[in-house]
């Protein structure tokens, strides 16, 4: 499993039932509006790159993210209870983090919010979808690397399979046409032979009739 979406599920004491470290290949995890108060109970997911935590009640305790999700590149904390720049400081340990979203968090109302965050987290490329020069992130920058490759390959395979099936159908049709033509030729040959036999029989009968008349 590379992608797991658990949006609107209910967490119990900050835990999502069934979400464990057994998901070793997980690269995308979405936990939007699940009632999380902290991220302390998230399992260790070494391959996770993108984490969606929008619309929860997280107010701090982000230090465990670097320990449990060391390869995180995209983090969405929009709509949480983050008020101070200092609560974001633990994210400095996420060396690969390049995109952070904090829409609708109180911290965004602070003076020099963007400048302060970029200074605090120099590894960031995009904050709330824009870089330091206020240039919007492209669609490819907002996705996990490699996303959609398998889907394209599957579509190509399906198209190839459909094409092969059509070729087989055409070959079957050609074979059926050939069989029909051969059958018609056989019928013509049989009918021709019957006509010859009929003519020979008529000739023999005529000669026999003449012989009887003479007698």
C-alpha atoms as one frame of an Amber mdcrd trajectory, in Angstrom:
protein
   0.000   0.000   0.000   1.507   3.308  -1.123  -1.471   5.620  -0.479  -3.927
   5.584   2.430  -6.813   8.033   2.897  -8.587   7.984   6.278 -10.309  11.378
   6.091 -13.243  11.903   8.506 -12.492   8.730  10.487 -12.637   9.126  14.253
  -9.457   8.882  16.279  -9.523   7.434  19.798  -7.094   9.162  22.178  -5.104
  10.364  19.195  -4.877   6.939  17.573  -6.409   5.653  14.363  -7.321   1.996
  14.721  -5.431  -0.172  12.247  -2.847   2.469  11.334   0.426   0.824  12.317
   4.077   0.638  11.318   3.200  -2.404   9.202   2.510  -0.007   6.310   6.212
  -0.009   5.437   5.733   1.168   1.821   3.312   3.994   2.581   4.224   7.249
   0.776   0.981   9.246   1.116  -1.228   9.425   4.225  -4.296  11.622   4.622
  -5.838  12.180   8.091  -8.085  15.172   7.423 -10.691  15.933  10.121 -10.101
  12.863  12.274 -10.025  14.684  15.629  -6.279  14.460  16.234  -5.022  16.493
  19.194  -1.354  15.575  18.686   0.873  13.585  16.330   2.611  11.673  19.106
   0.757   8.430  18.367   1.517   8.303  14.646   3.390   5.104  13.705   6.911
   5.136  12.317   6.642   5.270   8.502  10.123   5.609   7.025   8.994   5.951
   3.379   6.181   8.468   3.960   6.617  11.591   1.828   3.285  13.400   2.036
   1.143  13.845   5.165  -2.251  15.580   5.240  -3.361  16.671   8.740  -5.815
  19.455   7.867  -8.772  20.389  10.099  -7.636  18.705  13.307  -6.865  20.183
  16.759  -3.072  19.911  16.805  -1.437  22.702  18.823   2.157  21.484  19.106
   4.314  18.447  19.760   5.652  18.350  16.185   9.063  17.081  17.311   8.026
  13.422  16.872   7.541  13.912  13.129  11.283  13.955  12.429  11.726  10.774
  14.430   8.840   8.828  12.880   8.647  10.353   9.379  12.265  11.165   8.461
  11.670  11.398   4.688   8.636  13.698   4.763   8.615  16.234   1.909   5.050
  17.629   2.064   3.185  18.509   5.282  -0.285  20.053   5.464  -1.300  21.411
   8.891  -4.053  23.747   7.674  -6.932  24.431  10.035  -5.140  23.380  13.240
  -4.461  25.207  16.544  -0.938  26.410  15.790  -0.454  29.910  17.199   3.272
  30.631  17.491   6.252  30.386  15.151   8.127  28.563  17.920   5.755  25.571
  17.622   7.144  25.023  14.103  10.773  24.888  15.206  10.873  21.040  15.494
  10.227  20.866  11.756  13.833  21.985  11.214  14.811  18.351  11.737  12.795
  17.312   8.675  15.685  17.758   6.259  13.671  16.793   3.130  10.627  18.972
   3.868  10.022  21.290   0.924   6.309  22.156   1.196   4.388  23.287   4.303
   0.743  24.443   4.448  -0.653  26.374   7.437  -3.840  27.919   5.998  -6.412
  28.950   8.621  -3.959  28.535  11.512  -3.612  31.496  13.884   0.126  31.626
  13.255  -0.534  33.001   9.768  -1.885  36.236  11.298   1.478  37.139  12.852
   3.534  40.001  11.476   6.260  38.873   9.053   4.772  35.367   9.183   6.141
  34.209   5.833   9.601  35.701   6.304   9.860  34.202   9.789   8.884  30.705
   8.651  11.271  30.682   5.681  14.057  31.885   7.975  13.233  29.220  10.567
  12.938  26.417   7.989  15.563  27.095   5.280  14.935  23.716   3.638  11.412
  24.855   2.634  10.678  25.682  -0.990   6.952  26.408  -0.652   4.873  27.839
   2.199   1.108  27.783   1.700   1.640  26.983  -1.977   4.069  29.855  -2.762
   7.834  30.186  -2.662   9.843  33.079  -1.184   9.307  35.119  -4.361   5.523
  34.579  -4.162   5.612  32.272  -7.168   2.924  29.608  -6.992   3.950  25.956
  -6.834   3.342  23.909  -9.977   1.066  20.860  -9.870   4.034  18.504 -10.072
   5.642  20.139  -7.003   2.494  19.467  -5.017   2.526  15.723  -5.652   4.535
  12.827  -4.244   7.368  11.871  -6.618   6.343   9.033  -8.903   2.604   9.525
  -8.386   0.476   8.395 -11.268   3.229   6.400 -13.057   1.611   3.063 -12.296
  -1.764   4.354 -13.446  -0.372   5.446 -16.814   1.313   2.087 -17.286  -1.912
   0.285 -16.424  -3.826   2.371 -18.963  -1.239   1.619 -21.653  -1.409  -2.088
 -20.847  -5.201  -2.010 -21.068  -5.016  -0.246 -24.432  -2.513  -2.824 -25.691
  -4.725  -5.654 -24.495  -7.752  -4.114 -26.222  -5.741  -3.769 -29.426  -4.599
  -7.379 -29.254  -8.159  -8.566 -28.674  -9.332  -6.618 -31.721  -6.553  -8.180
 -33.811  -7.588 -11.639 -32.643 -11.205 -10.888 -33.515 -10.195  -9.757 -36.995
  -8.133 -12.920 -37.504 -11.076 -15.070 -36.372 -13.371 -13.229 -38.777 -10.916
 -13.791 -41.637 -10.703 -17.504 -40.813 -14.482 -17.786 -40.736 -14.736 -16.022
 -44.115 -12.168 -18.397 -45.596 -14.075 -21.413 -44.223 -17.301 -20.095 -45.720
 -15.658 -19.591 -49.133 -14.140 -23.071 -49.006 -17.539 -24.491 -48.011 -19.205
 -22.732 -50.937 -16.561 -24.068 -53.341 -17.117 -27.599 -51.997 -20.863 -27.212
 -52.478 -20.314 -26.031 -56.054 -18.032 -28.985 -56.783 -20.567 -31.437 -55.340
 -23.456 -29.918 -57.302 -21.348 -30.035 -60.505 -20.561 -33.710 -60.022 -24.232
 -34.466 -59.445 -25.145 -32.702 -62.707 -22.610 -34.813 -64.661 -23.935 -38.018
 -63.085 -27.502 -37.006 -63.940 -26.579 -36.344 -67.561 -24.795 -39.723 -67.837
 -27.817 -41.502 -66.373 -30.130 -39.756 -68.838 -27.874 -40.779 -71.748 -27.812
 -44.431 -70.612 -31.589 -44.472 -70.186 -32.052 -42.966 -73.677 -29.818 -45.584
 -75.283 -31.616 -48.402 -73.456 -35.005 -47.046 -74.591 -33.828 -46.967 -78.232
 -32.575 -50.562 -78.017 -35.916 -51.754 -76.634 -37.809 -49.921 -79.408 -35.797
 -51.692 -82.093 -36.598 -55.051 -80.567
